[in-house]
Amino acid sequence: MFAFAVARRYLLSSPLQTALLVAGVALGVTIFVFITALIHGLAVTLTDRVTADSAHVTLEPATRVARVLGAPGVDTEAVALVSTFQRHQIREWSSTVALVRQQDSVTAVSPRITGNAFLVKGEAVAPVSVTGVDPQALDAITPISTMLVGGKADLERGGLLIGYRLAADLGLSPGQPVLFRTDRGVERLLTVQGVFKTGVQALDERVTFLSIQAARPLFRLPEGVTNIEIKLTDPQSARPLAVFLQGATGLRAIPWQDRNLGLDEALTAQDQTGQLIQGFSLVSIIIGVASAMVLSTYRRRSEIGIMRAFGVSGGFVSQVFILQGLMIGLIGAVAGCVFGYGLCRVLAGLTRADGAPVLPITPEQGGYLAALILTTLGAVLASVAPARSAARLDPLKAIQQ
């Protein structure tokens, strides 16, 4: 293609200017890649920290609603029925668990019985939040056995796991008995089998674990469970799965985002900030390419005039300058993607003394295809106006200047 050959000749005739222009485009793309990888890495890190020890989706009994009938022509009102004597529970939980396990994105399912109780040791009384779980799946949602600072994670035969702050407040240690009194008025002597430390004060001073078999008589739930917690391979798939499960089971399905609205808003704001910075990077690239093309058009006015005088069409002249922009954008974009990936890999390998990464960056999520397409397209668009200006030059005036 002759237009391509002319465009390449123009670029090679000023190697320093072309190199600086390509370097500027590459720098803008490198910033684009770095910001994209950093924003994605921050989102993944924050999500993992929030959901690492909690469920991604929680199934709870649906709130029962009664309709109060009014007079003819009067709108009905819906009121929630709340009983203080009968606990809401999931009775057909086995079939629900089977349905959940069939979903490809699910990695763990934990039916649970939760409630409130008091631990009594002598004259000391402490309110606690109780979680009854399957002893064989104790770590399905929260890896509690890895957080033990004393004893062992044994929930068989009425074993109890408590936080280290709670143990300190009541003067308890592994192997000691403690009176367990539930909000259903049931009392039982349980043995502390292990003490854990999560690092979260609210959990370490209030949460306790026991087996679901031991929790049933204590909370008067011989058959059902109070909730089902689900862990997923990708936390971002929580909302679609929650919608599906709620429609399929009739239960309330709560994704982790609904329990952490502040984090969800922060991640949205963070993503918008990243998009703004990416937009500025693209704008700077477009301005740089457009400025270079305008300068090239001005410097080559006489050459353009001679070509036009020999019958070269304005469309051909436009093609030459647009192809220059295309080559600058494409070469700069490829170079920027390569440099950006290398930079992200280097930064991802930097760690602190404790082994944690200095920057939570994910090199694989640098948005390389988007950077390549947007930069090339932006460079082409930036060349259109100078190309049209060159095509409209009057050959006689251009030669005389």
KAHU-V914344 format. One record per run of one state. SS is the DSSP state (h for helix, s for strand, l for the rest). FROM is the first residue (numbers start at 1). LEN is the number of residues. If there is no record, write none. Layout:
ss:SS from:FROM len:LEN
ss:SS from:FROM len:LEN
This chain:
ss:l from:1 len:1
ss:h from:2 len:12
ss:l from:14 len:1
ss:h from:15 len:37
ss:l from:52 len:5
ss:s from:57 len:4
ss:l from:61 len:4
ss:s from:65 len:4
ss:l from:69 len:8
ss:s from:77 len:4
ss:l from:81 len:9
ss:s from:90 len:1
ss:l from:91 len:2
ss:h from:93 len:9
ss:l from:102 len:4
ss:s from:106 len:16
ss:l from:122 len:2
ss:s from:124 len:10
ss:l from:134 len:1
ss:h from:135 len:3
ss:l from:138 len:6
ss:h from:144 len:4
ss:s from:148 len:4
ss:l from:152 len:4
ss:h from:156 len:3
ss:s from:159 len:5
ss:h from:164 len:7
ss:l from:171 len:6
ss:s from:177 len:6
ss:l from:183 len:4
ss:s from:187 len:10
ss:l from:197 len:4
ss:h from:201 len:4
ss:l from:205 len:2
ss:s from:207 len:5
ss:h from:212 len:8
ss:l from:220 len:5
ss:s from:225 len:1
ss:l from:226 len:1
ss:s from:227 len:6
ss:l from:233 len:2
ss:h from:235 len:15
ss:l from:250 len:2
ss:s from:252 len:4
ss:h from:256 len:4
ss:l from:260 len:1
ss:h from:261 len:39
ss:l from:300 len:1
ss:h from:301 len:9
ss:l from:310 len:4
ss:h from:314 len:35
ss:l from:349 len:2
ss:s from:351 len:1
ss:l from:352 len:5
ss:s from:357 len:1
ss:l from:358 len:5
ss:h from:363 len:3
ss:l from:366 len:2
ss:h from:368 len:24
ss:l from:392 len:3
ss:h from:395 len:6
ss:l from:401 len:1
